[in-house]
Amino acid sequence: MTGSAAQPNEGEQYVVGVDFGTLSGRALVVRVRDGEELGTAVHEYAHGVMDAHLAATGAALPPEWALQDPNDYRDVLRHAVPAAIAEAGVDPADVIGIATDFTASTPLPVFADGLPVCEAPEFRDRPHAYVKLWKHHAAQAHADRINAVAEARGESWLPRYGGFISSEWEYAKALQLLEEDPEIYERMDHWVEAADWIVWQLCGQYVRNACSAGYKGIWQDHEYPSPDFEEALNPDFVGFAKSKLDHRIGALGERAGGLTVQAARWTGLPVGIAVAVGNVDAHVTAPAARAVEAGQMLAIMGTSTCHVMNHDQLVEVPGMCGVVDGGILAGSFGYEAGQSGVGDIFAWYVDSQVPERYVQAARDAGESIHDHLTSLAFAEPPGAHGLVALDWVNGNRSVLVDAALTGLMIGQTLRTRAEQGYRALLEATAFGARMIVETFGVSGVPVREFVVAGGLLRNRLLMQLYADVLRMPISIIGSEQGPALGSAIHAAVAAGAYDNVRAASETMGRVARAVYRPDPTAAEVYDRLYAEYRLLHDHFGRGGNDVMKRLRQLRLEASA
Amino acid sequence: MTGSAAQPNEGEQYVVGVDFGTLSGRALVVRVRDGEELGTAVHEYAHGVMDAHLAATGAALPPEWALQDPNDYRDVLRHAVPAAIAEAGVDPADVIGIATDFTASTPLPVFADGLPVCEAPEFRDRPHAYVKLWKHHAAQAHADRINAVAEARGESWLPRYGGFISSEWEYAKALQLLEEDPEIYERMDHWVEAADWIVWQLCGQYVRNACSAGYKGIWQDHEYPSPDFEEALNPDFVGFAKSKLDHRIGALGERAGGLTVQAARWTGLPVGIAVAVGNVDAHVTAPAARAVEAGQMLAIMGTSTCHVMNHDQLVEVPGMCGVVDGGILAGSFGYEAGQSGVGDIFAWYVDSQVPERYVQAARDAGESIHDHLTSLAFAEPPGAHGLVALDWVNGNRSVLVDAALTGLMIGQTLRTRAEQGYRALLEATAFGARMIVETFGVSGVPVREFVVAGGLLRNRLLMQLYADVLRMPISIIGSEQGPALGSAIHAAVAAGAYDNVRAASETMGRVARAVYRPDPTAAEVYDRLYAEYRLLHDHFGRGGNDVMKRLRQLRLEASA
């Protein structure tokens, strides 16, 4: 299909946003003028997540490993982008820019020219040569050492991460690489986020994006951790930042370069169009949801929840995941927090604690089991179940920052029903969100509006619950492809169609404001339940009774 | 069938024990010489439990009521006794005595001759004229007043009941009767336990048995609560003990009288044979299980657990249900404790928290869902589930004595499975039992052996768990009709075939000693879990955090 002069889209310009997820990549074609989404396509990674075996050899991988093959990312460019253009029915010649976002931290070792080390034939059989996906959790021991050393040395950057560097991030994974496969570590020229590697593939330029460099690479106040710190971790780690990490930093929305001839051949897009600096899937969603002003907290609610928000001051909020200058929007301080289990907890409960008669009734009613339990549970007023739960079934990522915490449910009687336990868990996640919001507030980073993206926004009673618990209006993103739309917005900025991401967000972003407003009567009851949640949160989370850690220890011993 | 001289049972003597339960009565024919059980029969109460409507009028009953019609008890004598004799194939002429046991406290108002007030035609339509079954819980407000007044006045008998008089007992139900239907209260001559009324029906003599008089009637040190106490409750209650309650007390195993002509016609048994003093179903089981010596705690484990044990000293154990001189065995102090939810909790969990695939797998394997969950749960070593629970889903009856307490489960992760939660609840009940055993021990009433009767003894892994948690051998009653066999033992004593209940128990009782012995390795892990249970027990049960009570209050408000 060609955009002939006779067609109504004459003179229109388009951008392509590509969202690289855990199992697939999605391309979205968007009209620059107004953000209209015209076509989309998904391409699944041929190798998916390698968490049991290395595909090249069939060799078993140790527990907690999660690798990917970087060529799968190129395939998304080869397949999903042309397919999305075709579905949109636009002339590729009218596409003025492309931008990408990625899971993070998802780093890989590469040679000086950007070739992944795993693509050198002599290293195809080496697990450490591959991409370490965000959920590769085998570097926990290394993260523990990083945190212990940083705390002992009083590193100034540690509070920027709520006092805690994750095993998922660049440093922990690099230290594991050094100590478990020093040859690969030695041979790699760069330790690159996939978010930046894909941009490099598109435009031939290596630019580290400010978002992942800040949140995942400990880049703070224009520098990385010192060689002294590196030496305290491992003498062979000295020089890591300088030789393997340090590179040009690009602001979000900046042009990284022009589309190469090779990438143009992959994508079918014009040579030389703008390729934006890379981005992270959660953060890139903020402009898509028009949640870029101070006080607008965006919550991407799915299996877990990631919260991102801008603010004009640098403040150290207890237990946040990170604060990064320009981490969400150039010129603002971007804050990130998170709840490590949300939809995951609901799914676990449905799978392990809900009798068949509910599943059957949901099927008979033609609704999902989650919708069925939700409507049953909310048929009675707040507080009628007599329960309170903690939302720590998958640990606690923000405020307490303790992965060893576990679940708690209190108040069961012989009349307690399955849907009541389900509701208590929904409420627990809302209380967890309120704990984060309040912690930001008392730290001087007030939250005024809660904007929701992600799959859970479809549960309307859950959204109303959040409004009631937070006593705050809940706004809802207007796109089903938030990250890809966010990338498209960055592509438009990189192509010069808008002055900056804020301006592009205003026109191209999509949000329905204050769809849910607090019900004061319900909110009063939830205040009482939240008071109980806080008491339990502080007792079990701050050392009043470390039973959860002792039970975890016993579980590990008993299972060993 | 007659016992002719040619038959091998020539010269044998028999007794009949009749166990009056919640829904039916069971008669058991037992050989006096060795306790052999020869025949049994059950008769269901025609009116069952009247908890919604009064049968005579169809009128609705208020919440928490539970009435019975006393003529249903006579029908057990008319039907179950002859049927059991027939099944045993013995000559009724060889039966030398009959004894009964009953649920308690199950009182009814009667006229001077023993006629139930509800059998007077003018009172057939009055709910308060009927038997108030043990689980009639509508006198809670009256019990609360009794406890408050007794505590304020420092009544010396209050500690004999762990500081707590139950709404199920004679005083609370009588006070309700007085205040809600004073005419019936006025017209009744006696407020009689059904346990004693049925004996009265058999032998024409009203004898209050020492067991229910002590445990349910506040008869301590040969007296009832004082008129001053009665007046503090309600001026119209003055004289209750003296005029409505006080009567000859009979020791357990004593002959109350001889079988009347009328009762002989009902039962087919010889006129004049011994009728024993009444008894309570739990306590009467102790001699049946040969658990009458000091240190032998009998636990009747079913929907709830009742613990009874003899000791030679009078001690006030915190939170016990009661201590009564001769309450289990004449000449010993009988102690009672209880766990308000055991099998009930397991049933609740299976009904509300176990997915269909488990139910289906159990069906495929031809086993009960409880057996299926138990074997799955115990396939991994202790502590591997990482959970600890409190067994308060139906409140706490002993040690803390607080019906407002509720359940707690802690330690869930996204990998926690349904059978692991089930096991945590099994363990919680074992920890609850250990808490009772230890409280008795530190109070100077040591427990040496744990003897189990009741339906749960069939779960062998549960029994092993109790052995491991208690670090004590578990013995198992050898009869499936523990209460009826206990009654038969009392009948033999009343008939003079044995000198006393202890001697009859040695010969006629049935127990397998130390069937389960503690596994020291498992016991060490359970010690660690029990330490966690204790911390949580004391924190949530002794005022560290009264969240359970506040949630309950909120539940009541929200549901109102």
Interface residues (C-beta under 8 A of the other chain):
Chain A: G341 D344 I345 W348 D351 S352 Q353 V354 P355 E356 V359 E380 P381 P382 G383 A384 H385 G386 L387 V388 V393 N394 T406 G407 L408 M409 I410 G411 Q412 T413 L414 T416 R417 A418 G421 V525 R528 L529 E532 L535 L536 H539 F540 N545 V547 M548 R550 L551 R552 L554 R555 E557 A558 S559
Chain B: G341 D344 I345 W348 D351 S352 Q353 V354 P355 E356 V359 E380 P381 P382 G383 A384 H385 G386 L387 V388 V393 N394 T406 G407 L408 M409 I410 G411 Q412 T413 L414 T416 R417 A418 G421 V525 R528 L529 E532 L535 L536 H539 F540 N545 V547 M548 R550 L551 R552 L554 R555 E557 A558 S559
